Amino acid sequence: REQNVFKQGIEAIVRITYQKNSKEENLFNLIKDKINQPIEEFFEFFFLVSAVQIIMSDNTEQIEVKKHQEEKCQRCWKYGKQSKDTADTICSRCFFAIQANQ
């Protein structure tokens, strides 16, 4: 945000690459054991971003933050792939939530 790439954190996608058998792997495993949802979804809410990708590598550690290139959902305001099943600009997650409540 300091570099004016995006105005709000929700516009960002965060990619975390960590090494196999590292302290970070132990931390991610500890968090996975304590939460009742995918770890990427947990970190989306923790960082207030649209997407988090967590990648294990043999020799690389890196955190990368980029502007999301997809459209914003009109319902939850997160950026991502939009549902093809509706004329509205909503994400697949919101589409299925709406369908489940009908």
C-alpha positions in Angstrom: 0.0 0.0 0.0 2.9 2.4 0.7 3.9 2.1 -3.0 0.3 2.9 -4.1 0.0 -0.4 -6.0 -3.5 -0.8 -4.4 -5.6 1.4 -2.1 -7.0 -1.3 0.2 -5.6 -4.6 1.6 -8.6 -6.4 0.2 -7.2 -5.8 -3.3 -4.1 -7.9 -2.5 -3.1 -11.5 -3.0 -0.4 -12.8 -0.6 1.8 -15.7 -1.6 3.9 -17.3 1.2 6.6 -19.7 0.1 8.3 -21.6 2.9 10.9 -24.3 3.1 10.1 -27.9 3.9 11.1 -29.0 7.4 11.4 -25.3 8.6 10.1 -23.5 11.6 7.5 -22.0 9.3 6.2 -25.4 8.3 5.9 -26.3 12.0 4.0 -23.1 12.6 1.6 -23.7 9.7 1.0 -27.3 11.0 0.3 -26.0 14.5 -2.2 -23.5 13.1 -3.9 -26.1 10.9 -4.4 -28.3 14.0 -6.1 -25.4 15.9 -8.5 -24.0 13.3 -11.6 -25.5 11.7 -11.1 -24.2 8.1 -8.4 -24.2 5.4 -5.3 -22.3 6.5 -5.4 -20.1 3.4 -8.9 -18.9 4.3 -7.8 -18.3 7.9 -5.0 -16.0 6.7 -7.3 -14.2 4.3 -9.3 -13.0 7.3 -6.1 -12.5 9.4 -4.4 -10.3 6.8 -7.7 -8.8 5.4 -6.8 -9.7 1.8 -8.7 -11.4 -1.0 -6.5 -14.4 -1.4 -3.6 -16.2 0.3 -1.5 -18.9 -1.4 0.8 -21.0 0.8 3.5 -23.0 -1.1 6.0 -25.4 0.3 9.4 -25.3 -1.5 12.7 -27.3 -1.1 14.9 -24.2 -1.0 13.0 -20.9 -1.1 11.4 -18.7 1.5 9.5 -15.6 0.3 6.5 -13.5 0.9 5.0 -11.8 -2.1 2.1 -9.3 -2.2 0.5 -8.4 -5.5 -2.6 -6.6 -6.7 -5.4 -9.1 -7.4 -6.2 -9.1 -11.2 -9.8 -10.4 -10.9 -13.0 -8.5 -10.4 -14.5 -7.5 -7.0 -17.5 -9.5 -5.7 -20.5 -7.2 -5.2 -21.6 -9.1 -2.1 -18.4 -9.8 -0.1 -16.1 -7.3 -1.8 -13.3 -9.8 -2.1 -11.4 -10.0 -5.4 -11.4 -13.3 -7.3 -13.0 -15.4 -10.0 -16.6 -14.6 -10.5 -19.4 -17.2 -10.7 -20.4 -18.0 -14.3 -23.8 -19.2 -13.0 -25.3 -15.7 -12.4 -25.6 -12.4 -14.2 -24.4 -10.6 -11.1 -20.8 -9.9 -10.4 -20.5 -12.2 -7.4 -17.9 -14.8 -6.5 -18.6 -18.6 -6.5 -18.4 -18.7 -2.7 -21.2 -16.1 -2.4 -23.2 -17.7 -5.2 -23.3 -21.0 -3.3 -24.1 -19.3 0.0 -27.1 -17.6 -1.7 -28.2 -20.8 -3.3 -28.0 -22.6 0.1 -30.3 -20.0 1.7 -33.0 -20.2 -0.9 
